[in-house]
Amino acid sequence: MGVTPARRRGACVTGVAFVLAALAASCAPPVAVAPPAAPPAVAPETTHVAPRADTTSAAALPRAAGAVAGVWWPALGAPRLDSLGRLDWSPRARTAPGAAVFTAALAAGGDTAAAWRAIAADPAAPLVPYALRVLAARALAAADTTRADSLLARLAATASPWAWEALRTRCDLALARGAGAAATAARVDSLLEQADATAWSDVERAARLSRRAALAAGAGDTARATTFARQLLRRYPATAPAVGAVALLERLHGPLGDDDARLAAESARLRGDRAERIARLQRMRAVARGGDRADAAAELARALREARRWDEALAAIAAAPRAATGAGVRARLALERARTLRDSNHRDAALREYAALDRVGVPDDVAAAAAWERALELAAAGRDTAARAAFGRAAARGGEHAAEARLLRGLMWVAAGEPARATAEWAGAAGEPIEFWRAVLARGAAHDPAARAAADTALAAIAARPGWTFYRVAARDTLAATR
């Protein structure tokens, strides 16, 4: 299988960083330094010890149970800060007397329904949500919908994985037994509106909006249904219910307008449906005029490029109208053309297109993106001198990659054997990567113990930060290499 241009660029940049990190510890002859102080012992209350039997509750269990009564140790505990501000995940025992009661009932051949009711009656029992779910399912099986609704109402109010399931089932029950359609729909919508969705997933929140949109459409309230469907597409476009929201808008309004068509195309992109995205953008381009048509062509070209349909992408760009088109849209089309040429392995042509965007009148975001991508291509091609200059232009242009461009320009000076120029490049710059490399270069250039100690102090400050980011691990390894 061939290596894509994106992988080559990533390998180039990552390779520079990893090679230099591997050499960081050898930037100066090893000098013994005092190791950092050992971390304090974990507080006794967070120490993981083997679980011991709870003799008071275990006595009620048959000896054959052989288990700890209502006590278990999770693999990880709840995250918390220790006295030094470090994140502590060490496990702590959790107790659930209800589990012991239920185990005893099973072992004795007793009434499990009574055991579940006892657990559900204890508001402090961790198993309450599951007990409510079991009891509600049994009530539904017995056709006792009144009791089922009561249990489901309690379950829907819990912060459990079954909260949305319980609410959805309550809505189904209400719709199944409702006498007046309008009144029932209003009651169900009220249940959905008042539910606390704080602990829900995005898919569950999207499903609630989808349900409310369908209820409004069924009641003939087109405006309300449209509002809910658009909310769903804007807030949760990557979820499965977004498909239903698009279908509802098309059923209510026919062919989608420009804004709705963009929402639908973006939803398809986030859901990974390239064919649907391209089809929607093609329809949007077909009905657009003037500048809107050129803008739609740019979006379509991007979709086709990402689907590796490069010839079609270039054709879409070439067919885009230039008259009555703003400078921003024209620049986006040119940037998309450069990207398509790059991804289709026409590097020299892509570099020319990128360079053409480095001029007055090109919007800052487009010019910055073009400078950054051109620099990456030059670096991947091994054209180091041109790449350093391009990274300098990308840093000067600003944008989201400006700091990274400055870092890579300095690293290329280090790789070329000119660390002093890298130090000058990074003067006054902030950020953990540059902090690390400044400290490494200062460490290598130190000619007296005080200067080296200052560099080690800077590395130690990075190493002491919590977490396992690349530069924090590299700082720890660099210090450890000279102990």
N, C-alpha and C positions, 0 to 999 in steps of 0.2 A: 504493500500500500504506500502511495507517495506521501511525502511530507508537505503539508499545506504551507502557504506563505505565512499565515498567522503563527503556525508552530515554529517556523524558522525564526521569525522575529522574536517570539517569546524565548526560544532556546538561546538566541544570541544575547539578549539582555540578561536573562537569568544566569547564563554562563559567565558573563563578566562579573556579576555580583558574587557568585559562588566561588569562582577562582580567586578573586581578590579576598574574599572572606577566609578562604583556606590559607592564604598567605599572610593574613593579618598578624598572626601570632609570631611570624618570623621577621617582622619589620625591624627588629632590633635584636641584638644578642640577648639570650635569656638572662634575666636578673632575678634573683630570688625575691619574692615579695611575700609579705605576711598574708596568709589566707584569710578570707573574710570570716567574721565570727560565726560560730555554729548557731543555727536557729534554736530558739528556746524549745524546750520540750512541750509537746502538746498538752494543753490543760487536761487535768484528770477527767473532767466531765465529757471530753470529746474523744478520749482514748477508746479505740475499738478493742473490746475484750470479748471473749467467747460468751455467747448468750447462756445464762443460767436459768434453770427451771424456776418458775414462780410456784413455790410449794403451796401457797395459799389457794390459788385457783386450780393448780394441777391435782390437788387432792380430790376434787370433784370428778376427775376423769378416770376412766378405767385404766389399769396399768397397760393394757394393750395399746392404748393411744400412743404412749411413748413420746409425746411431743411436748414442747413448751406451751403452756396454756396461755393462749392469747398474747404471746410475745413473739415478735420477729425482728430481725435485723435487716434493714434495706442495704443494698450494695453501697449506696451513697446517702449521706444525710442531707438535710436542707442546708443550702449554702448560708454561711454566716461569717462574720469577721471575728478573728481572735484579738487578743489584747494588743498585738502589734499591727493591726489593720490588714492582716493577710486573710485571704479567703479560705475558709475551712469547710471541707466536704466530708469530714470523717463521720461515720454512721453513728446513730444513736438508736437505742432500742425503742420500738413502738409497741404499745399495748392496746389490745382490743378484747376486753372481757367478753364481748358478744361472740367472738370467734370461739372462745372456750365453751360458752354456753351451747353454741350450735354444734361444736364437735361432740360435746357430751350427749346432746339429743340424738345425733346420728349414731353414736356408739351404743346407746341404750335402746335404739329402735323406737325413739319417741316421735312426737309430733313436730316435724320440721317446720310446718306453717306457724306453729306457736313460737318456735325459736326465732323465725324471721320476724314475727310480730314483736317479740321482746327486743330484738336488735333495733327495729324501726322506732320503737318507743323511747329509745335512749338517745337523746340529742347529741351526746358526746361520743357516740360510737362511730369509729371510722367507716364501718360497713353499712351505715344507714342508707346511702344512695343505692347500693346494690340490693339491700333488703327491700326497699321501696319498689325497685324495678321487678324483683321476683314476685312480690305480692300483687303488684299491678297486673303483671302478666297472668297470674292465676285468677284474678278477678275478671279479667277480660275473657279468659277461657270459660269461666262460669257464667258469662253473660251478665255480670253484675257491673254495669257501666257506671253506675253512680259511685260505687266504691272505687272502681278503677280511676275515675276522674279525680276523686279526692287524693288518691295515692300519687297519681301523675302530677297533680298540682304541687304537691310537696317535692316530688323529684325534680320538677322543672325549676324550682327555686334553689336547688343546690348547685354548687360549683363542681359538677361531676361530668364525666364524659357522656352521660345520658340525659343531660338537661334539655338539649334541643330535641332529642328523640321523644322525650316525655311531652314537651309542648306540641310537637307535630302530631302526636297521637291524640292529645286532647282536642286539637283542632279537627282532626278526622272524626272523632266521636261527636263533636258538636255539629259538624256538617251532616253526619249520618242521621242524627236524630232531630235535627232542626225542623220546626213546623213552618215558619215563614222564611223564605229564602233571604230576603233583604235583612231581616233582623238577625238571622243566624250569621250571615256574612259580616255584619257589623260587630257582632259579639266576637267572632273569630279574629277579626282584624284588631279588635281591642286587646285580646289575649296576646297577639303577636307584638303589638305596639308596646305593651306594658312590661314585657319580659325583660329581665336583666341579662344582657348579652355580654357582660364584661369578660366572663371566662370562656366564651365561645370561640371557636376557630373562625377564620374568614369564610370558609365554605359554609358554615352554619349561619353566619350573618347574611351571607349572600342568599342562602335558601330561604331565610325569613323574608327578605325583600322580594324574592321571586314569588313567594306565597302571597304576599300582600298585593303585588302587581296583578296576579291572576285573579284574586278576589275582587279587586277594583274593576278589572276588565269584565268579569262575569256579571258585576252589578251595573255595567253600562257606564262607569265613570272613566272615560278614556283619558282625560287629563291626569287624573290621579294614577292610573295604571302606567302612563307614559313617564310620569315623574319617578315612580319607583323603579321602573326598568332602566332609566338613565342613571339613577343613583347607583344601581347595581353595577352597571358597566363602568362607571367612573371609579367606584371604590374597590370593586373586586373583579376586575376584568379577566384575571387568570383562572377563575373558578369555573367549574362545570355549569352552575346556574346561569352564567353569563350567556351561554348558548340559548337558553330559553328566553332570556331577556331580549336578545336580538330577534328571535322568532316572533315574540310578542309585538315588538315595535313594527316589524314588517306586516304582521297581521292587522294591526290597528291603522297603519298609515301607508301601506304599500311600499314602493321603493324608498329606501332611506335617503334623507337629505344629507348634505355634506358633513355636518357635525356628527350625526348618528352613524354615518358610513365610516368615518374615521374611528369612532369608538369601537365599532364592530371589527374593523380591520386590526386595530391594536389588540383587542381581545383575542382575535385569532392568532396574532403573533405570540402573545404571552402564553397561549395554550399550545403552541407548537404546531398549529395547523397552517402550514405554509400555503397549501393549495387554496384554502378558503381566503386567506389574507390576500393573495395575489388576485383572485377572482373579484373580491370586493373592491380592491384598488383599481382594477381595470374598469369596472363599472363606474366607479367614481370619476376616473379620468374621462370616460366617454361622455359624461354629461356636463363636465366642468368647462369653463370658458376662460380665456385670457390667462391672467396670473394664477388663478385657481387651478387651471389645467396644468400649468408648468409645475406648480407645487405638488399636484397629484402625481405627475410624471416622476418627480424626484422620489416620492415615497414608493411608487411602484418599482422604480429602478433599484432602490435599496432592497425591497422584498425579493426581486428577481436575483439580485446578486447574492443574497443570503441563501437562496435556493440553488445557487451554483448554475443559474441560467444566464450566463454572462452575455452571450450574443443578444438575447432579448433585452437585457438590461441596457446595453449600449444602444440598441435600437430605440428603446423608450426615451432615453436621454436625447438622442438625435432628433426625435420627432416632437420634442417639447417645444412649444411656441416661445420665441424670444421677444416678440413684440409685446408691449404692454406688460412686461414681466419685470419685477423689481430686481435691484442688484443683489439682494439677499438670496432670492430664489435662483438667479443665474449662478451665483457662487456655489450654492448647494448642489446644483446640477453638475458643475465642474468638479466639485469634490467627490461626488458620487461616481463620476466618470473615472477619476484617478483611482478610486478604491476598486472599481470593477476591473480596470486594467491591472492593478496590483494583484488582485486575487486570481486573475486568469493568467498569471505568470508573464505579463508584459511589463517588466519592471522599469526599463528605460523610458518607455512611453508614460508610465505612471509617474516617474520622477519629474518628467517635464511638465505634466499636468499639475503636480503639487507645487513646483517652483513658480508656475504662472499665477498661483493664488497669493504669492507673497508680494502684494502691491497695494498701493493706496486705493481705498474704495471698497475693498473686500471686508465684509463684517468681521469683527474681532474673533468671534467664536469659530468661524470657518477658517480664517487665516491661521489661528493657533492650532486647530486640529490638523490642517494641512502641513504646517511646519513640523509638528510632532511626528506624524506618520511618515513624512519624508525622511526625517532623521533616523527613524527605526529602519527604514528600507536601506538607507546608506550604511548603517551599522551592520545590518544582516549581510550586505554585499561585501563587507570588509573594506569599505572606503572610509577609513578612520578619520582622515583629515577633513573630508567633506562632512562626515557625520558629526564631528565635534562642532563644526561651524553651524550645522543645522540644529543641533541641540541648543546652541547659544541663541539662535533665532527663535526657537520654540520657547525658551525661557523668557526671552524679551517680549514675546507676544502675549504672555500671560496665559490664562485659561486653566483648565483642570489639571493639565500635565506640566505646568511650568516648574514646579518644585522637582518633579521627577526628571525633567530634562536637565535641570541644573545639576542634580546628583549624577546623572549618567555622563554628562560632559566632564565633570571632575573625575569620575572613575576612569574615563578614557585617558585622561592625563596621567593618572596613576599607572594604568596599564602601559602607557608609553614611556614610563620611567621618569616622569616629571612631577613628582609629588608637590613641589612648591607651587606649581601652577594650579594644581587641584586645590591646595589650601587657599590660594587667592580667589579661586572660583567660588568657594564656599564661604568666604568672609561675610559675616553678618547673617547668614542663612539659618533658618530654624528647622526643626524636625529631627526625629530620632535617627533616621539613616545618616544624615549629615553629621549629627553629633557623634555617632559611632566612628565614622571614617575620619573625622577631624582628630578624635582621640587616638585612633590607630596611627595616623600619620605623625602626630605629635610624639607619640610613644617611640616610633622608629627614629625620629630626628633628635630625641633627647640626648644631651651630652652630659647631664649631671643627674644625680639621684632625685633632686627636687623637681626637675621638669618631668622626669618619668613618673614620679609619684603623683603629680598633678594630672597626667594623662590617665594613670590607673584609677585615680579618683573619678574622673569623668566616665570611664568604662564601668566602674563599680556602681555608679549611679544608674546607668542603663541596666546593668545586670540585676540590680535590686528591685526593679519594677516587676510587678506581678504579671504572670502570663508567659507564653511561649512563642512570642513573635520572633521573626528571623533575627533581628538585630539584638534582642535581649539574650537569645541563646548564643549568638555569636560573641557577645560581650563576655558571657560566662565562660565560654570555651577559650577565648583569647586570654583571659586572666588565668584560667586553670593551666594553660600550656606552659606557663613560666613559674609555676609554684615550685 
